[in-house]
Amino acid sequence: MSSRLLDGRELASRLRRELQHRVAALGSQQAGDDANARLIPSLAILHDGAVEAAELYAASLDRAARAVGLPAQLIGTSDAAAAIDRLNADPDVAGIVIAQPFADPPAARRLVERIDPTKDVDGATPTNAGWLARGEPAFVPATALAVVAMLEAHGIEVRGRRAVIIGRSAVVGRPVASLLLERDATVVVCHRATRNLARETRRADILVAAAGSPGLVRAEMVNRSAVVIDCGINAVPGGIAGDVDFATVAPVVRAITPVPGGIGPVTPMMVLRQTVEAAERRASAARGQQLEDGDGRRLIGHQGVNQA
Ligand code: NAD
């Protein structure tokens, strides 16, 4: 049997083109309504300059934003708290992302909690995490949204299916669980204390691996009708590897994402999509079409959660 390859680069290119159109539409709309307000609200990306991986991610997000026509500002600041306060108050800023990890994780946590939830386009704040957990519109961590975007792009049915997730982190496992639950999957979340992981994963119609353990999922842990989504990005000698042993698993499942070239390229597109959504809401609010009662909560939402 040959499985279907779920290509993230192709999906990312399509999403990039869609976002380019939306950003262009936003620009012409603003120029039409108010000659003095031609600026498309921008994305601010903060990093502490101390961890190379975060710096690389910040730089790649900056390039991706510019490629869709979204102004981006890279801020590597020693006074990040003041920078966030300034960005929160700046109407020309639609989204704020903190590129992690930081050298000082508690400091990063305090900064995240300072972000205005209506500008939290990577779904990092406890406010958005809470709304997502309640099944309400929220900004969502980008990798989790990328998992759903990948399933949707390939027409993979979620409703009523058994989704097994390996990993329960706040950035991947938990938000993936919330999104799939909201789409009526039966969700099982596995973690380090799960007894007999293989027994759980073999029952998955959709298996999402987000463990940070290269090659954790092997052929004997999957069933032939499974769709396997690999979120792992693990540095190994000679490059990066996913959490799934692609060489042995790919031939025995229905569909699978590669690493690299699967969820990775789609993730920054999800940050940008949420930034564009935030900018669109701000633009319509500025035109007085929303927020007559000053309810900032309506600036938040995404296309991801099924409200039915
Ligand atoms: P994390 O370390 O915060 O969480 C890992 C989770 O996996 C934990 O809940 C842990 O209990 C579970 N786990 C680990 N080993 C396990 C095992 N042997 N059996 C069962 N459960 C196990 O990691 P994270 O931040 O969620 O990242 C997970 C992976 O996803 C990493 O490889 C990371 O690089 C990658 N990641 C990718 C993207 C992307 O854009 N594609 C974004 C974020 C993270």
Boltz pocket constraint, residues with backbone or C-beta under 6 A from the ligand:
constraints:
  - pocket:
      binder: B
      contacts: [[A, 143], [A, 166], [A, 167], [A, 168], [A, 169], [A, 170], [A, 171], [A, 172], [A, 173], [A, 190], [A, 191], [A, 192], [A, 193], [A, 194], [A, 197], [A, 209], [A, 210], [A, 211], [A, 212], [A, 213], [A, 216], [A, 230], [A, 231], [A, 232], [A, 233], [A, 234], [A, 241], [A, 263], [A, 264], [A, 267]]
      max_distance: 6.0
